[in-house]
Amino acid sequence: MVIVGFKLGSFIILLSAMLSVEPEKELVFRNTPLDQVCSTLEQHFDIEFSIKGKSLRHKRVTARYTQASLDTILEDLAFVLNFRYERKKDMIVIQQ
């Protein structure tokens, strides 16, 4: 199961989805800045990230992923944090 939470004004919105996954691979973020999330994803998926824009680096993420693909995680984060991303060979570029 993937659960993504974010705060929108005074509301907390949770998105969830069921995935067929292996239990030993879990990523948990609790109010974690996006730049730290990307560092974790770099290690987990062996890919580099580039974040364009200072304010975007400091946006906070609270999410739990169990065996989710990088594409699933990026799609969720892009929706929740309102950014665009592009794959360039072995790099993900994130921008507003």
Buried (B, 14 or more C-beta within 10 A) or exposed (E): EBBBBBEEEEEEEEEEEEEEBEEEEEBEBEEBBBBBBBEEBBEEBEBBBEBEEEEBBEBBBBBBBBBBEBEBBBEBBEEBBEBEBEEEEEEBBBEE
